[in-house]
Every structure is written in structure tokens, then in C-alpha cells.
Amino acid sequence: MLPLIGSDLRTQLPSSRARVFSRMTLFDFAWAGVSPVLAFVIRDGAINRPDAVLMYSVAALLISVIVFQWFRISSPIASFFSMHDAVTLARACLIAVSLTAGMLFVFTRLSDAPRSIPIIHFLVLGCGLIGVRAWSRRSDALYRPKIDQPRCEELDFVIIVGATRLAWFFSKMVEELSSRELRIIGIIDERPQLVNRTVNGYTIIGLPENLPTIIDEYAIHGINITKVIVAVAPKELTHKARADVWSTCRVKGVPIEWLHETFSVSSNQTAAPAVRTAAPSAIKDTVAVGIYWLVKRVIDVIAALMLLITLLPLIGLVAVLVMADVGFPIVFWQQRIGYLGRPLRVYKFRTMRGSFDRRGRRMSEAERLSVPGRLLRGSRLDEIPQLVNVLKGNMSLIGPRPLLPVDQPKNISLRLHVRPGLTGLAQINGGTSLSADEKDALDEWYIRHASLFLDLKIGLRTIWVLINGNPRNDTQISAALAEKYMTSQGVFE
């Protein structure tokens, strides 16, 4: 069974909720202009060429503001500044400095600026932005109202079993929410090499077999262990460790709490109902065993890069048309099911206006779709941003089109085992006039017979279809349906 979950835990806002301009603090704006000047001062000890410094600083300020808007660096609340926010800031600074240096190199060859200036600029810009946020978070913690210290009899002293991500998460929750009720004494883990190391500042004080000694040792120092909390999935604990913890807690009268049960976390990490597929052995016999599937990815990258460069003027024209017709943002996303059932965020140029008019009345789809929008959809120009998906590796130029979960066929044997495509066999043999079963049959036929010649044929046919229309090809559809009928469990023999 293929999971429909991926590693991306943060979902973007729908385009209807996106803002043209994100929040930007006065400090971020000022630091974007001051940091390049400081870079020259650090490098030379003084400003020797005011004209060169001014040119570099103005370019850096303009580009930084645009990049900061794109990354929305001022949106996170400073008191909750995290490592994720710091990484985002570093990426934004790197891109801003790189674009500044690249643009000035094209026009001036950076002849008036030392080559080390971009590096110093990046360090000054990044350290300033990250430093002020770290200080703001620290200041918030210092001036936070202090809570009264609890009495000893009000506290539970606990030992955690397992140096895991769940243990780290639980310790952070205790510090934030339960500091008046719980005190974490330490952690025990089965791996001897981790003893005396720390997780979120809490020391790993021994092995599960040492638990009786640890409890007695702390009792001598006036700390009675009132609970043992297991932060390891039951199936991941060895039989010996489980027996040591269980027998010690039974003898000492200390209750055990399993965090996987407390937080209702499945130890198997099973996914939500997914799509039924053929057995792995069947897939191996049918898909991606030929050398062409190894070469196809290289062809996709080269072709997508060439298309993006060639279509750059057209992309700019379409972007301006969309901006004039529907406004910002000019690109919207839609999550579909991609390779191996993973979530795939497909990008397109916007072709529809907002859901509500100025009076708050909900508009129908016909009202939202403008004449330029129909033109972009009919010519497939709205699909151009998906070339970025191809470069990222989650799509191919030719392959089964990625579908919404509601449009997915009930029994999928092959189509999720290859990267979805910008265009495919179904799109050139009837497209929207095909039923779901017909599309699935054509997609399976393509996967079994994929070759460079077939991909070239589909690519050329796509151009012809865009110009002359897309009638049904009943011969090809019948052949695909017949071949699908002859297969057993999705395997073509």
C-alpha cells in the first residue's frame, strides 16, 4: 500500500488568500541597505569609492526587498523564532546577495568592488537579521512573568525511556506546559554509546537494566521517581529492555506511561487509506526495468531547461497578462497524487478571478473565467510553470497526468509507479472526452511501451492537438482497453 503523505508538513495558502505584499519590518528594510555599506567598511576599513558603494548598496537594497517579500522573512513572530526560520533567513540572504553580485557582474563586471564583498555582505546581512530575532526571542523569555515555584509534594519526577524525537518533543512540551507538575530527571536508552550525552539538555543517565539502581540512587538524594515514561514505540524496544523496565516498575510500584498511546501515535506509522496497487514483484517485472527509464530523467532535465530558456519571453508575456487580468499572485498551486502516491504540488498560471466580487457575492466559474483565462487554458500555456516541477524531479515531460484524489481510479496498478507528465497518451487521444477507465488504460499502455520514439511522437502530437483540436482516437483507446483486460493484477504478460 502506498502512503499519500510526504515530508512537506507545511501547506501553502491558496492563491485566493495570498497577499500581494507581505509584512516587512523597518529594521529588515534598513539593514538591507546598511549591510552592504558595512561590508565595504569591514573589507577596506573605510569607504574609498563612494560611487561604487552607492551603486552596490542601492542594487542590494532593491533586490533584498524583493527577495525578502518572496520569502516573507518578517512574517514569523520573533518570540517564536526557530531553526526553520533561521534557515529560511539564510536562504533569503544567500539568494539576495547572489542576485546582487550577478546583476552587477553583468553590467559592471564588479570592477569597482572587491571579490570578497559579496561574501562579507552575506555574513553581515544574515548575522544581523538572525541576531536581532534571536535577541528578541531571548528578551521575550527574560521579561515573561515568572510563575510561583511549586511545592515538592506537587511535583512528579519522571524518567524517560528512549533518546528519540518523541522524547525531545515531550521534554519541550513539559517545559512549556507542565513545568509546575513534572520534572524530568533524565533519560535511559539501550545504546551504551549514548550514555552521558544529552537530549534537549537532559542527560542520558544509563541503560534500561540500570533503572533499579537509578531509582534507588535518586531516592537517597531526596527525589522519588513517580513515573517512567516510554518514548519508544513498543515494537522498537528489545524484549530485554521491555522486560527490565516492566519488572523494575512492578517491583518499585512506579507506573508506566507509553507516549505513543498518550498522543495516539501509531507505532507502525501507517498512512491514511491509500490507493490499491499491484504487488511489488508485479511492478518490478513491468515498470522501470529498461535502460530508457534511467535515461528518461536526464532527457527531462535537459529538455525542461531548454524549454524554460526558450520560452522565457513568452513566460514574461503570460505573467504580465495574468497580472493585468486577475492580479497577484500570478501562479496558483493544486495538490495532486504523484509518484508512488506522494503529494505533488502542481503549479499553473492563474486563469480565474477570485471567488467573490467587490460586493461579497460568490461568482460562478463561468464568471470567474475571463477571455484571457480561456485563451491560456485552451493553448495550455497555463501549464508552463510545471516545467519547474520537471526540474525538481517530481514530474516528467511525458507520462500519466497527475490527478486529484477524487479523480483517481479505484484500482491503480501502474500509473503511480512512474513520474506524472506534462502531457501523455491520454491527452492526445481525446483528453477531456475520455472516461476515467479509458484514461487509465491509455496511461498503462504508455507505461508498458514507453520509449524515446513514443515520447517524441506524443510530444509532436501534443503540438498538433493544440493547433487542430483533440478528437477521440477510438483505435488507440480500444487497443489500450483490450490490453488492460488481458492483464492479470496489472501485469502484462
N, C-alpha and C positions, 0 to 999 in steps of 0.2 A: 504494500500500500504506500502510495507516495504522499508525503506531507505537503500541505498547502501553506506552510509557514516558512518564512525566510529569516535572515539575520537582521533585516532592517526593521527596527522596532518603532521608529518614528515615522508617522504618516504625514505627508504634506497636506496643507489646506487645499480644499477645492478652489479652482480658479475664481469662482464666484465670491469667495471670501478673501481672496488675496488683495493686498493693498498696493497701490502704485508706489508709495514711498513708505519705507519703514522708519521707525524711530531712530534718531541719531542724537547722541548727547553732545553738548557743547565741547566737552573735553576731547571726545573722539575726533571731532572736526578740527579743533585747534591742534591736537597732537599730530594729525595727518599733515598739517602744514609746518609745524615746528620741527618734527623729527628729521626731515631731510637737511634742514639748516644745521641741526646738532650733529648730523653725520659729517658734514663738511668741517665743522669746528673740531670734532674729535679727530678727524683724519689729518688736518693741516694745522690745528692749533689756532687758526684764525680764518677769516673769510678773505681770501686773496682776490677772487674774481666774483664780485657781487652780481654781475650779469649772468654768469654761469650758474651760480647758486640760485638766483631768482628763477631762471628758466627751469632748472631741475625741480625746485620746490613747487612751482605752480603746476607743472605736469604731474608731480607726485600727489599733490592735493586733489586735483580733479579726478585722477584715476582712483585714488584711495576712496574718495567719497562714493564713486560708482560701485567699486568692489565691496565696500562696507554695506551699501544698500543691498547688494545682491546677497551677501552672507547674513544680513540683519544682525550685525555684531552687537548693536545696542539694545536688542530686544530682551535678552536674558536678564533676569533680576539679579543685581550684583550680590545680594546676600545669599543667593543660591548658586554662585559661580562654581562650576565643576570642571573636571578634567576634559569632559566633552566640549564645554565652552572654550577652554583654553586651546584645544586642538583646532577648533573652528577658527578662532582668532589667528592662530599661527598660519593656517592655510590662507586666510584672507590677506594677511600681511605679505606672505610669500608671493601670492598672485599679484597683489598691488605693486610690489617692488619690481617683480619680473616684468610686468607690463610697462611700468615706467621706464625701466632700463631698455627694454626692447624698442619702445616707441622713440626714445631719444637716440638710440643707436641708429635707427633707420634714418633719422633726419640730421643728426649731428655727429654720428659715429662716437658719441660720448667723448669727443675730443677735449672738452673743457672740464671734464670730471674724471678723477682717478678711478681706475677699475674697481678699487675696493669700496667705493662709495655705496653701491647697491647692497653689499653685504652688511656694512655698518648701518645703513638705513634700515634694513630688515631687522637687525638686532635692536636698534633703538626704538623703532616703531612697535615691534612685538613686545619688548620688555615693558615699555610704557603702558600699553593697553592692558596687558595681563597683570602688571604690577598694581595698577590703580584698582582693578577689580578684586584682586586678592586682598589688598588693603581694606577695601570697602567691606568685603565679607568678614575680615578679621575684626574690623571696628564694630560691625553689627553684633558679632558674638560677644565682644567685650562689654558693650553697653546694653546687652539684653538683660532684662530684670532677673535677678538671682532668686532661685526658689529656696525655700527653707529646707535645711538638711533633715532627712527623715530619721526617726529613732531606729535603733538596732533591731528591735522586735518587728519593725515594719518592713524589713528587707528580706528578700530571698537571695541567697548566694548560690550561684549555679555554675556548673562545669559543662562546657560544650564538647561533644564528641565529633571530631572531624574538622580538619582545616580545609573548608570548602568555601565556594562562593556564597552558599546559603548561610554558612556561619558568619562570614563577613557582613552579609546583608542583615542578619539578625542582630549582630552587635551594633550596627548603625541604628537600627530601629530601637534597641534598648536605650542607647544614648539620647535619642531624640524624643522618645515617647514614654519610656518606662524607667527613667533614672531614679525615680522615687521608690520603686518597688523591687528592682532587680540589680544585682551586682554580678558581673561576670568575673569569676575567679581566674579562669584560664581555660585552655583547650587541651584535649588529649587526642592523639592521632596514631594510626597504625604504623606510620612511616618513621622509623628511628632517625632518619637524616633531618627531619623537621623539628626535632626537639630543641628547645631554646630559641627557636625563631618565633616571629610574631605575625598575627593577623589583625589588622586594624589596631595595633598596639597591645593586643592581648597575647601573652606568651603561651607557647605550646609546652606544657609542663611535664608531659610524659606519654606513655603508651596506655592502651586500654587495660593491660594487665597490671599497670601500676595504680589503678584507680583506688583500691582499698587503702594503700599507703598514703596516697594524696589526700583522701578524705580524713584519715587519722591525723596527718601532719597539720592540716589546716585547723582541725579541732583543737589541737594543742595551742595554736595561736589565737584561739577565741573565735574562729569562723566555722560555723556549722553549715555544711553543704546541704541545701534543702531540695535541690532538684538537679537531675542530669538531663541535659537537652541534646538530643542526637540530631546533628545537621548533615547526616549522610543517608542516602536512600538505603532502605533495608537490604536490597539486593547487592549493594556495593560494599557492605560490610562483610568481612570474612566470618566464617562460623565461629572461630575462636574469639574474635573481638566481640561479636554479639553475645557470646556466652559469658565472657569476662564482665561486660557491662551489666548484663542481666543478673548474674549471680551476685555481683557486688551490691547492686541496688536492692536486691531482695534481702540480703543479709543485713545491710545497713539501714534498711527501711527508707530508702531515698526514692521518690517517684521518678519515672522516666517520661519525658515528653518527646515525641517524634515530630520534628518541624514539618516534614512532608505531609503529615496528617493535619497539623495545625493550620498550615497555609493551603491545604487541599491541593498539593502539588503531586502530580502523577510521577511515580518513580520510573516509569517506562518512558516518560516524555512523549507519549503518543499524541499524534495530531488529531485535529478535528476530522470528522468524516471526510475522506478524500475520494479521489477518483479511482475506480477499479481498473486495474491494468493487468496485462498479461504477466505470466511468471517471468522472473529474471532470466531464466535459461532460454525461454522463448524469444525474449528481446535480444539476447546475445546472438542467437542464431540468425536473426533477421536484420538488425539495425546496427549501423556504425561499425561494421567489421571490415568494410572495404577501405582501401587506401584513399578513396575520394573523400570520405568523411574526415580524414586527417588533413587533407589539402584544402577542403572547403572553407575552413576557418581563415586560412591565410588569404584565400581569394576574397572572402567577405571583407576583411580589414582593408586590403589594398583597394578594392572596388569602392567601398564606402568612403574612404579617404579621398579618392579621386573624384567621386561624385560631389562630396561636400565642397571641394575646392572649385570644381567646375560650376556648381550651382550657386556659388556664393553671391553673385549679383542678383540672381533670382530670389534667393533666400531673403536678401535685404529688401527687395521689392515687395515680396509677400508679407514680410514683417511690417512694413510701412502701411500696406493695405489693411492688414488686420488691426493695427493700432488705430487707423482712421475710422474703421468700421465698427469695431466692438470695444476698442480701448485696451487698457492693460488689465491683466497680463496677456501677452500675445500667444503664449503657449499654455495648454492645459494638459493634465495627465489623467490617465484612467488605468486602474489596476486590473490586470487580466491574469490568466493562468499561463505560465510559461514553461520553460524547460524543466522536466522532472517534477512538474506540478508546483514549482516555486512561484511566488508572487512576481509578476512582471509589471513594472510601471511604464506604460506606453505613453509617449509624448506626441502631441499633434498641435498644429496651429489652430487657434480658436476660430470657429466658424459660426458661433451662435452668441447672441447677446445675452445679458443677464436674465434671470428667471422672472424678475419683476420690473415693471415700468416705473416712471418717476412718481406715480400716484400710489405705488404699492400693489397694483393689480398684477396677478400672476399671468404671464404671457404664455400662449401656446407655442409649441415647437415651430409651427409654420410662421408665427410672428417673430420668433427669435432668430430664425434662419434668414439672413439677408441675401441679396443678389450676389455680392462678392463671396459670401459663405457658400452658396450653391456652386459658384464657379470653382472655388478651391476644392470642394468635395468631389465635384464631377471630374476634375482634372487630377485628383489625388495629390495635389500639391500640399494639402494639409498634413500629409504623411511624412513630409521631408524630415522633420525632427527625429523620426525613428532611425535615421542613419546614425545618430548618436547611440541609440540602443545597440545597433550593429557593432559599432566600435567598442562599446563596453563589454560585448560578448554575450549579452542575453537575448540577442536576436540574430537572424541571418537574413541575407537579401532574398533568398528563395527558400520557402518552406511553408508549413501549415500556418495560416493566420492565427494569432493568439485570440482566444475567445473570452468573453465574460463568463463567470461561473454559471450564470443562468442559461447560457447558450451552449454549455459543454455537453457533448453526447454522454449518454448514461454509461456506456461501456467503451472505454478508450483503451485500445490495445497498443498503438504505436505512436500516435501524434505527439504525446508529451515527452517522448524519448529523443526528440531532436529539437534543435532551436527553432522557434517560430520565425516566420519570414515576413518581409515587407509585402511580398506577393507570392502566389503559389498556384498550383494547378487548378484549384477550385475557383480562384479569382479570374482565370482566363477562360473558363468553360461555363460561364453562366453567372458567377458571382452571387448577387443577392437573390437571383431567381431560384437558387438551389435550396433543397431541404437540408436539414442538419445531417441526415444519414447520407445524402449524396455528397455533401462537403467532406464528411468523414471518410467516405470510401475513396474519394479522389486524393485526399491527403495521405491515406495509407498507400495508395497506388504509387504516389510520388516517392514516398519513403523507401519502398521496396525497389524502385527502379531508378533512384537518384544517380545522376551522372553529370559531368560537365556539359555534355551536349544537351541534356534535358534542361539544365538550368539556363543555358544560353537560349534555348527555344522558348522557355517560359518568360525570360526577360524581354526578348524581342516581341513575343506575342502580347505582353503587357502593354508595350508602347502602341501596338496596333489596336488593342482594345480601347485604350484611352482616346484614340482618334476616331475609330469607326464604331464603337459600341461593343457590347458583350453579349451576343446571343448564346443560347444553350448549345452545348456540343453533346447531343444525345449519344453519339457513338462512343465517345470517351467516357461519359457517365455510365453507360451500360457496361462497358468493359470493366470499369472500376468496381461497380456493384457486383458483377459476376465474380471477379477475383476475390472480393471480400467474402462472398458467400462460400467460396471454395476453401477458405482458410479455416483452421481449427484453433480456437482460442487466440486469434490474432496472428497466427503463424502461417506464413505462406509456404506451402510445401511443393 
